[in-house]
């Protein structure tokens, strides 16, 4: 039985050492070149600012409105000079023309305001699109897989266990294995009957 126990223990140890499972982790997250990290930080800060505050269009909006006002600024005097040259300097038509020019200026300013409102929406949408693409570029996955152990180790462990079982059965069949049974008294068989 001692030999069987040794074989059984050896089988467990061998199987544990040679058949040990392995764990492997795979990371597919993109790796950014360290030299580009400052650029990424600046881009992220700019996009975040635009998402929170909107795009500042004042630098182009003010000159555009000034151009409209400049175009209409001298129009009343030009209309007055034109009408005076034709002898209509004090007619009611002159005032109507001046009022019409003011209306055209207001219409042009309203059109410009509408264009900038659409441009503002486009810029906000562009900021959201850039944010989405930046988030998508940094998305990855991490998977952990447990791989079966060394097949040689599993085979050795299984073989030793089988050998241990066979040895134990063999000893039992031969009457060994540490069993101590008393022999029947002389003149009696193993069932207690007298021998003939």
Secondary structure, DSSP 8 states (H G I E B T S, - for coil): -HHHHHHHHHHHHHHHHHS--EEEEEE------GGGHHHHHHHHHHHHHHHHH----HHHHHHHHHHHHHHHHTHHHHHHHHHHHTT-TTSHHHHHHHHHHHHHHHHHHHHHHHHHHHHHHHHHHHHHHHHHHHHHHT---EEEEEE---HHHHHHHHHHHHHHHHHHHHHHHTT-TT-------TTB-TTS-B--
